[in-house]
Amino acid sequence: MSDPDANHLSFEPLPPLPARDATGHKGTFGSVLVIGGCAHAPRTMLGGAMLAARAALRAGAGRVIAAVPAPLANDALVILPEATVVALPCEASGELHASGAAEAIDAALREASAIVVGPALGRSAAAEQIVMRLVGLGEQPLVIDADAIRAFAAHLDAARDLRGTVVFTPHPGEASELADSVGLEIDAVERATRPAAALALAQRLGAVVALKGHGTVTSDGLRAWRCEHGGAALATGGSGDVLAGVVGAFFAQFASRAAISGARGAALSPGALTALAVEAHARAGDLWASRHGDAGALAREIADLVPDAMQAMRAAR
């Protein structure tokens, strides 16, 4: 299907969303490790990490592990008692203790099927070290969101360190920083130029890019998918964190199932899985808007509608 506004790019059709295994158990559906939260000046932040964790559970992950700064760990359990919380050691200032946090994350990685890093992570030298260490591991699918995107973009030649399956979920401003870091000139703002921007970024990074905005475009560097769902209801704080959690959950559940067939008999690729997650998130926004209008959504409400959106996607096939 072509789009006259897409700089002559053709968009791929979405494959079917895989069915839920009726005989599955918690382990069947994978564990998502969410790394985020910030306990130091100038801003204490936790909501983004816990929204991503909530969304991962709502999108079907069997388990979520939230790795957050130790001063925020008890609050994380109160916000989402369904999560397993890992307390990351901090300095007296509240900044992460680089080696201690890395050790705690390493232990959590042994149980993780997919990783989401960045929601509410804040900026510090230790946070940057953690992001770049994860980038180089390549053992589990890695979703890089929010502050982790900026941490990645701040490193010279960071793209050379990418290993394994990596998904970036930038908004236009973050996409521009990514582009600058790899020597690209793109226009990530306008709908007409966003497909070419997503494709160029994916090619240069060797990763999947979900470039957020009206008509979010996902590209793996070879193909592109455009989401025609979602609207102004999604323009609310934390909506992007919810998307990151949904992407992580889809990889935890489906990435290792190589035999799953998508559209035209092709195996579900990282790009297609990401595009499916974008679709589920957008449709959840549509469901909220159909009941309440275009304004006033809370990000957690979008997360809580993801199961309904997934059910509708499966029923449509």
C-alpha positions in Angstrom: 0.0 0.0 0.0 1.5 3.3 -1.0 1.0 6.8 0.5 1.6 9.9 -1.6 2.9 11.7 1.4 5.6 9.1 2.2 8.3 10.2 -0.2 7.4 7.3 -2.5 8.0 4.7 0.1 5.6 1.7 0.3 4.2 0.6 3.6 4.0 -3.0 4.6 0.7 -4.5 5.8 0.6 -5.5 9.4 0.9 -9.3 10.1 -1.7 -10.9 12.3 -1.2 -10.5 16.1 -0.2 -14.0 17.3 -2.8 -15.9 19.3 -2.4 -16.3 23.1 -1.3 -19.8 24.0 -4.3 -21.1 25.9 -2.2 -23.7 27.7 0.6 -21.2 28.6 1.8 -20.2 32.0 3.7 -17.2 33.4 7.0 -18.4 32.0 5.5 -19.0 28.6 4.9 -15.3 28.1 8.3 -14.0 29.1 9.7 -11.5 31.5 10.3 -7.8 30.7 13.0 -5.9 32.6 12.3 -2.2 32.8 15.2 0.0 33.9 14.4 3.5 34.8 13.5 6.0 37.5 15.6 8.9 38.8 16.3 9.8 42.5 18.6 12.8 42.1 18.3 16.5 41.4 17.0 18.3 39.6 14.0 16.0 39.3 12.8 12.9 41.1 11.0 10.6 38.6 9.4 7.2 38.8 6.2 7.3 36.9 7.6 6.7 33.5 9.3 3.4 34.5 6.2 2.2 36.3 3.9 3.1 33.4 6.2 1.0 31.1 6.1 -1.8 33.6 2.3 -1.6 33.8 1.9 -1.6 30.1 4.2 -4.6 29.7 1.9 -6.6 32.0 -1.3 -5.3 30.3 0.2 -6.3 26.9 0.6 -9.9 28.1 4.1 -10.3 29.5 4.1 -13.0 32.2 6.2 -11.0 34.5 7.8 -7.6 34.9 10.9 -6.7 36.8 11.3 -3.0 37.5 14.9 -2.0 38.3 14.7 1.5 39.9 17.0 3.5 42.2 17.0 2.1 45.7 15.4 5.3 47.3 12.3 4.8 45.0 12.0 1.0 45.3 9.3 1.0 48.0 7.2 3.5 46.1 7.6 1.3 43.0 6.0 -1.6 44.8 3.1 0.6 46.0 2.5 1.8 42.5 2.6 -1.6 40.9 2.5 -4.5 43.4 2.3 -7.0 40.5 5.9 -6.2 39.6 9.1 -7.6 41.0 11.2 -4.6 42.0 15.0 -4.5 42.0 16.6 -1.8 44.0 19.6 -0.2 42.2 22.3 1.1 44.5 22.8 4.8 44.6 25.3 7.4 45.8 24.4 9.8 48.6 23.3 12.3 46.0 20.7 9.8 44.7 22.6 9.2 41.4 23.1 5.6 40.5 26.2 3.8 41.7 27.5 2.7 38.4 29.2 -0.6 39.3 26.6 -1.5 42.0 23.7 -0.8 39.6 25.4 -2.8 36.9 25.8 -5.8 39.2 22.1 -5.7 40.2 21.0 -5.3 36.6 23.2 -8.3 35.6 21.4 -10.5 38.1 18.0 -9.4 36.8 19.1 -9.9 33.2 19.4 -13.7 33.8 15.6 -13.8 34.2 14.7 -11.3 31.4 13.3 -12.1 28.0 13.3 -8.5 26.8 14.6 -5.2 28.2 13.2 -1.6 28.3 15.6 1.1 29.3 15.1 4.8 29.6 11.7 5.8 31.0 12.3 8.5 33.7 15.9 7.5 33.8 17.2 11.0 34.1 20.7 12.1 33.2 23.9 11.2 34.9 27.3 9.6 34.0 26.2 6.4 35.7 23.0 6.2 33.7 24.9 6.7 30.5 27.3 3.9 31.4 24.4 1.6 32.1 22.8 2.4 28.8 26.0 1.8 26.8 26.7 -1.4 28.6 23.3 -2.8 27.7 23.8 -1.7 24.1 26.8 -3.8 23.8 25.4 -7.0 25.3 23.0 -8.1 22.6 21.6 -11.1 24.4 18.0 -10.0 24.8 15.9 -7.6 22.6 16.5 -4.1 23.9 14.0 -1.2 23.7 15.8 2.2 24.1 13.4 4.9 25.1 13.3 8.5 26.4 16.4 9.4 28.5 18.3 6.4 27.3 18.0 7.6 23.7 19.7 10.9 24.7 22.3 9.0 26.6 23.0 6.9 23.5 23.1 9.9 21.3 25.6 11.6 23.5 28.3 9.0 22.8 30.6 9.3 19.8 30.1 6.5 17.3 27.7 4.8 19.7 26.0 3.0 16.7 29.2 0.9 16.3 28.5 -0.7 19.7 25.0 -1.9 19.0 24.6 -5.7 19.3 21.6 -7.9 18.8 18.0 -6.7 18.4 17.6 -3.1 19.3 14.5 -0.9 19.0 14.5 2.9 19.4 11.3 4.7 20.1 12.0 8.4 19.7 9.7 11.3 19.4 10.8 13.9 16.8 13.2 15.8 19.1 14.9 12.6 20.2 15.1 11.4 16.6 16.9 14.6 15.6 19.4 14.1 18.4 19.9 10.5 17.2 20.4 11.7 13.6 22.9 14.3 14.7 24.9 11.6 16.5 25.2 9.5 13.4 25.7 12.4 10.9 22.3 12.4 9.3 20.1 15.3 8.2 16.4 14.4 8.6 13.1 16.1 9.1 11.4 14.0 11.8 8.6 16.5 12.5 6.5 16.7 9.3 4.2 13.7 8.5 5.4 13.8 4.9 9.0 13.4 5.7 8.8 11.1 8.7 8.8 7.8 6.7 12.1 8.8 5.0 13.5 9.9 8.4 12.6 6.6 10.1 14.1 4.6 7.2 17.3 6.6 7.2 17.8 6.3 10.9 17.1 2.6 11.0 19.6 2.0 8.2 22.3 4.1 9.8 21.8 2.6 13.2 21.2 -1.0 12.1 18.2 -1.1 14.4 14.4 -0.8 14.4 13.1 2.8 14.7 9.5 3.6 15.8 9.3 7.3 15.0 6.4 8.6 17.1 3.9 11.2 16.1 0.7 11.5 14.2 0.9 8.5 11.9 3.8 6.8 13.7 6.3 5.1 11.3 8.2 2.0 12.1 11.2 0.9 10.0 13.8 -1.8 10.1 15.9 -0.1 7.4 14.4 -2.2 4.7 10.7 -1.9 5.2 8.3 0.6 6.8 5.0 0.4 8.5 2.7 3.3 9.2 0.1 3.3 12.0 -3.1 5.0 11.0 -4.7 4.7 14.4 -4.2 6.9 17.5 -4.9 10.6 17.8 -4.8 13.5 20.1 -5.9 11.4 23.1 -2.4 9.9 23.1 -0.8 13.4 23.5 -0.4 13.0 27.2 2.5 12.6 29.5 3.6 9.0 29.9 2.0 7.8 26.7 5.5 7.1 25.2 6.5 5.1 28.3 3.4 3.0 27.8 4.4 2.3 24.2 7.9 1.2 25.3 6.4 -1.3 27.7 4.1 -2.7 25.0 7.0 -3.2 22.7 9.0 -4.9 25.4 6.1 -7.2 26.1 5.6 -8.2 22.5 9.3 -9.1 22.2 9.2 -11.1 25.4 6.2 -13.1 24.2 6.8 -13.5 20.5 10.4 -12.8 19.5 11.6 -16.3 20.2 8.7 -18.0 18.4 10.4 -18.2 15.0 7.8 -20.5 13.6 5.0 -17.9 13.9 3.9 -16.7 10.5 2.9 -13.2 9.7 1.5 -11.7 6.5 2.3 -13.5 3.3 3.9 -16.4 5.3 6.9 -14.4 6.5 8.3 -14.9 10.0 7.6 -12.0 12.4 10.6 -9.8 12.2 11.7 -7.3 14.9 10.2 -4.5 12.7 6.9 -6.2 12.3 6.7 -7.0 16.1 7.4 -3.3 16.8 4.8 -2.2 14.3 2.2 -4.5 16.0 3.0 -3.0 19.4 2.6 0.5 17.9 -0.8 -0.5 16.5 -2.0 -1.9 19.9 -0.9 1.2 21.7 -2.6 3.4 19.1 -5.8 1.4 19.2 -5.9 1.7 22.9 -5.9 5.4 22.5 -8.7 5.2 20.0 -10.8 3.2 22.5 -10.3 5.8 25.2 -11.2 8.6 22.7 -14.3 6.8 21.7 -15.6 6.9 25.2 -14.2 10.3 26.5 -13.1 12.5 23.5 -9.7 13.7 22.5 -8.4 15.3 25.8 -7.9 14.2 29.4 -6.5 10.7 29.1 -4.1 9.5 31.7 -1.3 7.3 30.4 -2.2 4.5 32.8 -5.7 4.4 31.3 -4.2 3.9 27.9 -2.1 1.0 29.3 -5.3 -0.5 30.8 -7.0 -0.5 27.4 -4.2 -2.4 25.6 -5.9 -5.8 26.3 -9.0 -4.6 24.6 -7.1 -3.3 21.7 -5.2 -6.6 21.3 -8.5 -8.5 21.4 -9.9 -6.3 18.7 -6.8 -6.9 16.6 -7.1 -10.6 16.9 -10.8 -10.6 16.2 -10.3 -8.5 13.0 -8.2 -11.3 11.4 
